[in-house]
């Protein structure tokens, strides 16, 4: 069973695949990697930002340091389903994630108060919670967009830090941001069949690097939130400020 970590660092690279290359790659990967126990599952995230989208606008400029804050659920949650409040930072190409797990009902109150009253048993979780509270209050963050997709994830038994995920049907919505309302939305990038993310702390296994070369699969820049903002939210945000 794959355990979801609450704190970790790694490098992440994206690759855009056709269905044909996805099928060929997975067929060969199956000789080395295993699909996790969740199978094809849906991830729903609500991204928070400032009123004028300052955080994502800063991120698009590719600075040395950038951060995002989101509420994430694996599947549509019920009241007692555990969800994640997560800060994602990127410093010189290295991704750092810190997140806390709490019941969806408690996380729902966060939308109203911008502060969680939930008490965690570990001091580390309380520290992350305080960091989230401070970030949200300092930057006056508010929920801006829901992004959902269907994912298959693979892990490498010989190196727990090496993982490969495949995301399908990436979609968004800007209204009714309650994640309990489901994962429906409009396609973010209809031209992309499959978005692959490779997550590694060190170098790729040699066999995987050779597979990428054999199938002519190359890195491609793609941020789900940034693409959503640039394609569908930027013009609306500019217009609202002009009006």
C-alpha positions as a Markdown table, in Angstrom:
| # | Residue | x | y | z |
|---|---|---|---|---|
| 1 | Unk | 0.0 | 0.0 | 0.0 |
| 2 | Unk | 1.3 | 3.5 | -1.0 |
| 3 | Unk | 1.3 | 5.9 | 1.9 |
| 4 | Unk | 0.5 | 9.6 | 1.1 |
| 5 | Unk | 3.2 | 11.8 | 2.6 |
| 6 | Unk | 2.5 | 15.1 | 4.3 |
| 7 | Unk | 6.0 | 16.6 | 3.8 |
| 8 | Unk | 8.4 | 15.9 | 1.0 |
| 9 | Unk | 10.7 | 17.5 | -1.6 |
| 10 | Unk | 11.4 | 16.4 | -5.1 |
| 11 | Unk | 11.9 | 17.5 | -8.7 |
| 12 | Unk | 8.9 | 17.2 | -11.0 |
| 13 | Unk | 8.9 | 17.2 | -14.8 |
| 14 | Unk | 5.8 | 17.2 | -17.1 |
| 15 | Unk | 5.5 | 15.5 | -20.5 |
| 16 | Unk | 2.6 | 15.7 | -23.0 |
| 17 | Unk | 1.6 | 12.4 | -24.4 |
| 18 | Unk | -0.7 | 11.1 | -27.1 |
| 19 | Unk | -2.8 | 8.1 | -26.2 |
| 20 | Unk | -0.6 | 6.0 | -28.5 |
| 21 | Unk | 2.6 | 6.9 | -26.7 |
| 22 | Unk | 0.9 | 6.5 | -23.4 |
| 23 | Unk | -0.1 | 2.9 | -24.2 |
| 24 | Unk | 3.4 | 2.1 | -25.5 |
| 25 | Unk | 5.1 | 3.6 | -22.5 |
| 26 | Unk | 2.9 | 1.9 | -19.9 |
| 27 | Unk | 3.3 | -1.4 | -21.6 |
| 28 | Unk | 7.1 | -1.2 | -21.1 |
| 29 | Unk | 6.9 | 0.5 | -17.7 |
| 30 | Unk | 4.9 | -2.5 | -16.4 |
| 31 | Unk | 8.1 | -4.5 | -16.5 |
| 32 | Unk | 9.6 | -2.3 | -13.8 |
| 33 | Unk | 6.9 | -0.3 | -12.0 |
| 34 | Unk | 3.6 | -1.0 | -10.3 |
| 35 | Unk | 0.3 | 0.9 | -10.5 |
| 36 | Unk | -0.8 | 2.0 | -7.0 |
| 37 | Unk | -3.8 | 0.5 | -5.3 |
| 38 | Unk | -6.1 | 3.4 | -6.1 |
| 39 | Unk | -6.2 | 2.6 | -9.9 |
| 40 | Unk | -7.9 | 5.3 | -12.0 |
| 41 | Unk | -9.0 | 7.9 | -9.4 |
| 42 | Unk | -10.2 | 11.5 | -9.5 |
| 43 | Unk | -8.3 | 14.4 | -7.8 |
| 44 | Unk | -10.1 | 17.6 | -7.0 |
| 45 | Unk | -8.3 | 20.7 | -6.0 |
| 46 | Unk | -9.4 | 24.2 | -5.2 |
| 47 | Unk | -6.7 | 26.8 | -5.6 |
| 48 | Unk | -6.6 | 29.9 | -3.4 |
| 49 | Unk | -5.2 | 33.2 | -4.6 |
| 50 | Unk | -5.4 | 36.9 | -4.0 |
| 51 | Unk | -8.2 | 39.0 | -5.4 |
| 52 | Unk | -6.1 | 39.9 | -8.4 |
| 53 | Unk | -4.5 | 36.5 | -8.9 |
| 54 | Unk | -1.1 | 37.8 | -7.7 |
| 55 | Unk | 0.3 | 34.4 | -6.7 |
| 56 | Unk | -0.3 | 32.7 | -10.1 |
| 57 | Unk | 0.8 | 35.8 | -12.0 |
| 58 | Unk | 4.1 | 35.8 | -10.1 |
| 59 | Unk | 4.5 | 32.0 | -10.7 |
| 60 | Unk | 4.0 | 32.5 | -14.5 |
| 61 | Unk | 7.1 | 34.8 | -14.6 |
| 62 | Unk | 9.2 | 31.8 | -13.5 |
| 63 | Unk | 10.8 | 33.3 | -10.4 |
| 64 | Unk | 13.4 | 31.5 | -8.3 |
| 65 | Unk | 10.8 | 31.1 | -5.5 |
| 66 | Unk | 7.0 | 30.6 | -5.9 |
| 67 | Unk | 4.2 | 29.1 | -3.9 |
| 68 | Unk | 0.6 | 27.9 | -4.2 |
| 69 | Unk | -2.0 | 27.0 | -1.7 |
| 70 | Unk | -4.8 | 24.5 | -2.4 |
| 71 | Unk | -7.4 | 22.3 | -0.8 |
| 72 | Unk | -7.3 | 18.8 | -2.3 |
| 73 | Unk | -9.5 | 15.8 | -2.2 |
| 74 | Unk | -9.1 | 12.3 | -3.6 |
| 75 | Unk | -12.6 | 11.7 | -5.0 |
| 76 | Unk | -15.7 | 13.6 | -4.0 |
| 77 | Unk | -15.7 | 13.9 | -0.2 |
| 78 | Unk | -18.3 | 13.2 | 2.4 |
| 79 | Unk | -18.4 | 15.1 | 5.7 |
| 80 | Unk | -16.0 | 12.7 | 7.4 |
| 81 | Unk | -13.7 | 12.1 | 4.4 |
| 82 | Unk | -10.1 | 13.2 | 4.9 |
| 83 | Unk | -8.9 | 16.0 | 2.6 |
| 84 | Unk | -5.6 | 18.0 | 2.4 |
| 85 | Unk | -4.8 | 21.6 | 2.9 |
| 86 | Unk | -1.5 | 22.0 | 1.1 |
| 87 | Unk | 1.3 | 24.6 | 0.5 |
| 88 | Unk | 3.4 | 23.9 | -2.5 |
| 89 | Unk | 6.6 | 25.8 | -2.9 |
| 90 | Unk | 9.2 | 25.6 | -5.7 |
| 91 | Unk | 12.7 | 26.9 | -5.1 |
| 92 | Unk | 15.3 | 26.6 | -7.9 |
| 93 | Unk | 13.4 | 23.8 | -9.5 |
| 94 | Unk | 12.9 | 21.7 | -6.4 |
| 95 | Unk | 9.3 | 21.2 | -5.2 |
| 96 | Unk | 8.5 | 21.3 | -1.5 |
| 97 | Unk | 5.1 | 20.3 | -0.2 |
| 98 | Unk | 3.7 | 20.6 | 3.3 |
| 99 | Unk | 0.2 | 19.6 | 4.0 |
| 100 | Unk | -2.2 | 18.6 | 6.8 |
| 101 | Unk | -5.0 | 16.1 | 6.7 |
| 102 | Unk | -8.4 | 16.9 | 8.2 |
| 103 | Unk | -12.0 | 16.0 | 7.8 |
| 104 | Unk | -13.8 | 17.7 | 4.9 |
| 105 | Unk | -16.4 | 19.1 | 7.2 |
| 106 | Unk | -13.7 | 20.9 | 9.2 |
| 107 | Unk | -12.0 | 22.1 | 6.0 |
| 108 | Unk | -15.3 | 23.5 | 4.7 |
| 109 | Unk | -15.3 | 25.9 | 7.6 |
| 110 | Unk | -12.0 | 27.2 | 6.4 |
| 111 | Unk | -13.7 | 28.7 | 3.4 |
| 112 | Unk | -15.8 | 30.8 | 5.7 |
| 113 | Unk | -13.4 | 31.8 | 8.5 |
| 114 | Unk | -10.0 | 31.5 | 6.6 |
| 115 | Unk | -8.7 | 29.8 | 9.7 |
| 116 | Unk | -9.0 | 26.2 | 10.8 |
| 117 | Unk | -9.9 | 25.4 | 14.5 |
| 118 | Unk | -9.0 | 21.8 | 14.0 |
| 119 | Unk | -6.4 | 20.6 | 16.5 |
| 120 | Unk | -3.8 | 18.1 | 15.3 |
| 121 | Unk | -2.1 | 15.5 | 17.5 |
| 122 | Unk | 1.4 | 16.1 | 16.2 |
| 123 | Unk | 3.5 | 19.2 | 16.7 |
| 124 | Unk | 4.6 | 19.1 | 13.0 |
| 125 | Unk | 1.0 | 19.1 | 11.8 |
| 126 | Unk | 0.2 | 22.0 | 14.1 |
| 127 | Unk | 3.2 | 23.9 | 12.7 |
| 128 | Unk | 2.0 | 23.4 | 9.2 |
| 129 | Unk | -1.5 | 24.4 | 10.1 |
| 130 | Unk | -0.2 | 27.6 | 11.6 |
| 131 | Unk | 1.9 | 28.3 | 8.5 |
| 132 | Unk | -1.2 | 27.8 | 6.4 |
| 133 | Unk | -3.3 | 30.1 | 8.6 |
| 134 | Unk | -0.6 | 32.8 | 8.4 |
| 135 | Unk | -0.2 | 32.5 | 4.6 |
| 136 | Unk | -3.9 | 32.8 | 4.0 |
| 137 | Unk | -4.5 | 35.7 | 6.4 |
| 138 | Unk | -1.3 | 37.6 | 5.3 |
| 139 | Unk | -2.1 | 37.3 | 1.6 |
| 140 | Unk | -5.9 | 37.5 | 2.1 |
| 141 | Unk | -6.3 | 34.4 | 0.0 |
| 142 | Unk | -9.7 | 33.2 | -1.3 |
| 143 | Unk | -10.8 | 30.2 | -3.3 |
| 144 | Unk | -10.5 | 31.1 | -7.0 |
| 145 | Unk | -10.8 | 28.0 | -9.2 |
| 146 | Unk | -11.5 | 24.2 | -9.0 |
| 147 | Unk | -9.2 | 21.9 | -11.1 |
| 148 | Unk | -9.9 | 18.2 | -11.4 |
| 149 | Unk | -8.5 | 15.3 | -13.4 |
| 150 | Unk | -8.4 | 11.6 | -13.5 |
| 151 | Unk | -5.1 | 10.0 | -12.6 |
| 152 | Unk | -3.2 | 6.7 | -12.7 |
| 153 | Unk | -0.1 | 6.6 | -10.5 |
| 154 | Unk | 2.9 | 4.2 | -10.7 |
| 155 | Unk | 5.6 | 3.6 | -8.1 |
| 156 | Unk | 9.0 | 2.0 | -8.4 |
| 157 | Unk | 9.6 | -0.7 | -5.7 |
| 158 | Unk | 13.4 | -0.1 | -5.9 |
| 159 | Unk | 13.2 | 3.6 | -5.2 |
| 160 | Unk | 10.2 | 5.1 | -3.3 |
| 161 | Unk | 11.2 | 8.6 | -4.4 |
| 162 | Unk | 10.6 | 7.8 | -8.1 |
| 163 | Unk | 6.9 | 8.0 | -9.2 |
| 164 | Unk | 5.2 | 8.5 | -12.5 |
| 165 | Unk | 1.6 | 9.8 | -12.8 |
| 166 | Unk | -0.7 | 10.1 | -15.8 |
| 167 | Unk | -3.5 | 12.7 | -15.8 |
| 168 | Unk | -6.5 | 12.6 | -18.1 |
| 169 | Unk | -9.4 | 15.0 | -18.8 |
| 170 | Unk | -8.0 | 18.0 | -16.9 |
| 171 | Unk | -10.9 | 20.3 | -16.2 |
| 172 | Unk | -11.8 | 23.5 | -14.3 |
| 173 | Unk | -14.7 | 25.6 | -13.0 |
| 174 | Unk | -14.8 | 29.0 | -11.4 |
| 175 | Unk | -18.2 | 28.7 | -9.8 |
| 176 | Unk | -19.6 | 26.4 | -7.1 |
| 177 | Unk | -16.1 | 25.7 | -5.7 |
| 178 | Unk | -17.3 | 23.3 | -3.0 |
| 179 | Unk | -15.4 | 20.1 | -3.8 |
| 180 | Unk | -18.3 | 18.1 | -2.4 |
| 181 | Unk | -20.3 | 19.3 | -5.5 |
| 182 | Unk | -18.3 | 17.0 | -7.7 |
| 183 | Unk | -15.5 | 17.1 | -10.3 |
| 184 | Unk | -17.4 | 18.4 | -13.4 |
| 185 | Unk | -15.9 | 21.2 | -15.4 |
| 186 | Unk | -14.7 | 22.4 | -18.8 |
| 187 | Unk | -11.5 | 21.0 | -20.4 |
| 188 | Unk | -8.4 | 23.1 | -19.7 |
| 189 | Unk | -6.3 | 21.8 | -22.6 |
| 190 | Unk | -8.4 | 19.7 | -25.1 |
| 191 | Unk | -5.3 | 19.2 | -27.3 |
| 192 | Unk | -3.6 | 17.2 | -24.6 |
| 193 | Unk | -4.5 | 13.5 | -24.4 |
| 194 | Unk | -2.4 | 12.6 | -21.4 |
| 195 | Unk | -0.2 | 14.7 | -19.1 |
| 196 | Unk | 2.6 | 12.7 | -17.5 |
| 197 | Unk | 4.4 | 13.9 | -14.4 |
| 198 | Unk | 7.7 | 12.3 | -13.3 |
| 199 | Unk | 8.6 | 12.9 | -9.7 |
| 200 | Unk | 12.1 | 12.1 | -8.5 |
| 201 | Unk | 14.5 | 13.1 | -5.8 |
| 202 | Unk | 17.6 | 12.1 | -7.8 |
| 203 | Unk | 18.3 | 10.9 | -11.3 |
| 204 | Unk | 15.8 | 8.8 | -13.3 |
| 205 | Unk | 16.5 | 5.0 | -13.4 |
| 206 | Unk | 18.5 | 4.3 | -16.6 |
| 207 | Unk | 15.8 | 2.0 | -18.1 |
| 208 | Unk | 13.3 | 4.9 | -17.8 |
| 209 | Unk | 15.6 | 7.4 | -19.4 |
| 210 | Unk | 16.2 | 5.0 | -22.3 |
| 211 | Unk | 12.4 | 4.5 | -22.7 |
| 212 | Unk | 11.9 | 8.2 | -23.0 |
| 213 | Unk | 14.6 | 8.4 | -25.7 |
| 214 | Unk | 13.2 | 5.4 | -27.5 |
| 215 | Unk | 9.7 | 6.8 | -27.7 |
| 216 | Unk | 10.9 | 10.4 | -28.3 |
| 217 | Unk | 9.1 | 11.7 | -25.2 |
| 218 | Unk | 10.5 | 15.2 | -24.2 |
| 219 | Unk | 9.8 | 17.5 | -21.2 |
| 220 | Unk | 7.1 | 20.2 | -21.7 |
| 221 | Unk | 6.2 | 23.1 | -19.5 |
| 222 | Unk | 2.6 | 22.8 | -18.2 |
| 223 | Unk | 1.0 | 24.0 | -15.0 |
| 224 | Unk | -2.6 | 23.2 | -14.6 |
| 225 | Unk | -3.4 | 26.3 | -12.6 |
| 226 | Unk | -1.3 | 28.6 | -14.8 |
| 227 | Unk | -2.8 | 27.3 | -18.0 |
| 228 | Unk | -6.3 | 27.7 | -16.6 |
| 229 | Unk | -5.5 | 31.3 | -15.6 |
| 230 | Unk | -3.8 | 32.2 | -18.9 |
| 231 | Unk | -6.4 | 30.6 | -21.1 |
| 232 | Unk | -9.7 | 31.4 | -19.3 |
| 233 | Unk | -9.3 | 33.7 | -16.3 |
| 234 | Unk | -6.7 | 36.4 | -17.5 |
| 235 | Unk | -9.0 | 38.2 | -19.8 |
| 236 | Unk | -11.9 | 38.1 | -17.3 |
| 237 | Unk | -9.7 | 39.4 | -14.5 |
| 238 | Unk | -8.3 | 42.2 | -16.7 |
| 239 | Unk | -11.8 | 43.2 | -17.8 |
| 240 | Unk | -13.1 | 43.3 | -14.2 |
| 241 | Unk | -10.4 | 45.8 | -13.2 |
| 242 | Unk | -11.1 | 48.0 | -16.2 |
| 243 | Unk | -14.8 | 48.1 | -15.4 |
